[in-house]
Amino acid sequence: MRQLQLDIEPQLDARISDFSGPGWGPVIDAVRQLHAGLMNRFYIYGGAGTGKSHLLSAICDSYLEVGKSAIKVSLLELLDAPIEAITSLENYDLVALDDIEAISGVPHWQKAVFHLINNNNEDGGQLVFSSRFAPIELKLELPDLQSRLTQAVSVKVPSGQSYADRHALLHSVLERRGVHFDPQITEYLLLHGPHQTSTLLQSVEQLEKLLKGEKTKLSHATLRQIYALIDEYRQ
């Protein structure tokens, strides 16, 4: 099959160091094992908005930092592409497949992913999968693929309900980006802002743009505007 150029989704701004909350401990431990070559398949799952795509981007970035090739692809976005497109992934050291549940009910894509797993394994590559469902909860028509995914090391990502996880994530991201928010904003964001990781990170980006270059003490009117923006993300 000829190789086709994939329309890869943009990398999200995320680093492994961002996920520093206590609830992320088992996930990051597994990522370390992945880097050490102690596993070749890693499966993360959790509800929508829990930061799975950001984590996959962070894992890919951590591989690129040490000179390895890595790529993240959303299977949801890939479904409309020719089936031959997946062969383009076989030469990467790490392939991160987001939205694995998207191929439920699509047998030809299930076979393609199954062959990717086999070829990747033969070449010493590694695969990371993400889904809203645990491996045993996937409804796949191809038993061999279901078996391969069930055999992968699987970890559920935190839901975001833990204040400690949100606090650690927020401060890690702000420190990495060299951004400083007024303590009132940080407190409001943690207490009244979105709990889900992906939405929390989106709100941080918007606040960073809104406050860029802000050096003076914030007025009450500006604070109310910021609080209103945070409230929108919580809805």
N, C-alpha and C positions, 0 to 999 in steps of 0.2 A: 504494500500500500504506500502510496506517495505521502510525504509529510506535508501538512498544510500549516500556514501561519495562524496561530491562535490569537483570538481577540482577548487578551488577558486583561482582567479588571485591574484598575489602579491599586498600587500598594497603599494600604492605610498607614497612617503615622502611628506606629506602635513598636515598642521594644520589649524584650523579655523582662527587663528591669521594671517595667511599668506594673507588672502583675505581682506586687509584693505583699499583698494582704495575706493573712493567715489561711484563709479559705483557698487560696491559690497554691498553697504549699505542695499538695500531692501532684498538681498539674506541672509545676515547675520541676519537681523531682523527676517526673517522667520525661520532661524535655531534656534534662541533664543526661538521663540514661540513653535517650535518643542520640544525643551528641557523642556519647561515649561508645556508641555502636552496640549497646546492649539489647536493643530491640530494632526491628526493621519496619514494624507497623504500629502506629499509635492512633487511637480513636478518641476524640473528645466529643462530648454531647452536653446539651443543655437547652433551655428554652430560648425562644427568639429574643435577640437583643442582649444576650449574656456575654458578649465579647468574643465569640468563637472566631469570627472572621479576623478581628484584630489580633487574636492570639496566633492564628495561622500566619498572618503577615509578619508578626514578631519572630516566629520560628524561622521563617524564610530569611528574614533579615539577619538573624543570628548565624545562619549557615553562610550567607554571602560574606559576612564579616571575617570568616575564617577561610575564605577562598574557595568555598564549595558552591556548586550551582544549585539553585532552588527556585521553585516556581509555585505560585498559588493560582488555582483555577476554580471558579464556581461552576459546578456541574449544572446548576440551574441555568446559567448563561450559556453553557456549552451544548445543551440539548438540541438547539436548532442548527448546530454546525454539522458538517459531514462527519460520519463516524470515524473516517480516517484521521481526523484531527488529533485524536488521542495518542497516535503513534509519535507525535512531536514531543511527548512528555517522557519518552523512554530513556533519554540520554541525560536526564537531570539526576544529581545526587539525591535530592529530596523533592518530592512532589506532594503538595498540599491540596487535597480535593475537598472543597467546601460544598455544603448542601448535598451530601451523599444520598439523602432521602429522595432527591429530585428524580432519581432513576427508577424509583418504584413504579411498576407498570410500564416500563420501557425496556423490554428484554434485550434488544440489540445493544443498548448502552451498558446494561449489566454485564453482558459478555465482553464488551470492550474493556470495562474496568477490571474484570476478572483476568483478562489476558495481560493488562497493564501490571497487575499485581505479580503475576507469574514472571513476566519478562523483567520487571524491576528487581524482583528477588534474585533472579539468576545473575543479574549484573551487579549485585551488591548495593542497589539503591534502597532508599527508604521512603515510606509513604505515611502521610498524616491525613486523617479523615475528620470531618466534623459533621454533626447532624443534630437536629432537634430531638432525635430518638436514640436510645441505647441500641447497641448492635442487635440484641435479641428482639427488639421491638420493630425493627425494619421489616417491611412487607415486600420481600424480594421474590421474584419468580424463579431465580437461579439459585438453587440450594448451595452450589459450590462457592458462589460469591458470599452468600449469607454465612457460610462456614468460615471463609477467610476473614471476614470482618469480625466475627464473633471471637476468633482466635487472637485478634489484635489486643494489645494492652489498652484498656479503655478507662477513662476518667471523666467524671461529671464536673463541669465547671461551676463555680459558685453562682448563685442566683442574683447576687447583688444586694440581698436584704441585710447583710451584715454591715454595720456602721464601720467596724474595724477594716473590712475589706475596701470599702469606698474611701475611707480616710487614707489608707496606705496607697491606693491606686492614684487618687487625686494628687497627693503630695509627691509621689514618684514622677508622675507625668509633668507636673509644674516644675519640679527641680530639673528634670532632664531638658525641658524646653527653656529654662532660664526665665520663667515667668513668675511674677509675684502678684497675687491678688490680695486686695484688702481683706483682713481677717473676717470682717463682717460678711463679705461675699462668700468666702470659703465656708464659713459656718452655715450660712443660709443654704448654700449648694449641697452640703452634706446632710443637713437636717430636712430640707424641704425640696431638694432637687430630685432628679430621676435616680432610681436605684439601679436600673439596668446599666451594665458596664458600657455598652455601645452608645447609649443615649447620654450617659454621663460624659463620655469622651467628646461627643458631638457638642454638648453644651459648653465644655471647656474651650473648644475651638472657637465657638461663637463669642464667648466672653473675652477671649484673648484678642480677637479682632476688634471688639467693641472698646476694649480698654487699652489698646495699643498706644504706648507713649504717654499714658495717664500718669502724671507725677504728683499732682496736687491732691489734697484731701477731697474725697468725693462728696458732692452735695447730696442732700436728702432726695432731691428730684432724680438725680442720676442713680442713686441706690434703688429707688422705687422702680425705675426703668429696668435696672438689672434684675431685681427680684421678679418683675413681671416676665422677663425673658426666661428666667429659671423655671417659673411656674408653668410656662408653656411647654417646656420639655417634660415636666412631670405629668402632664395630661395624657 
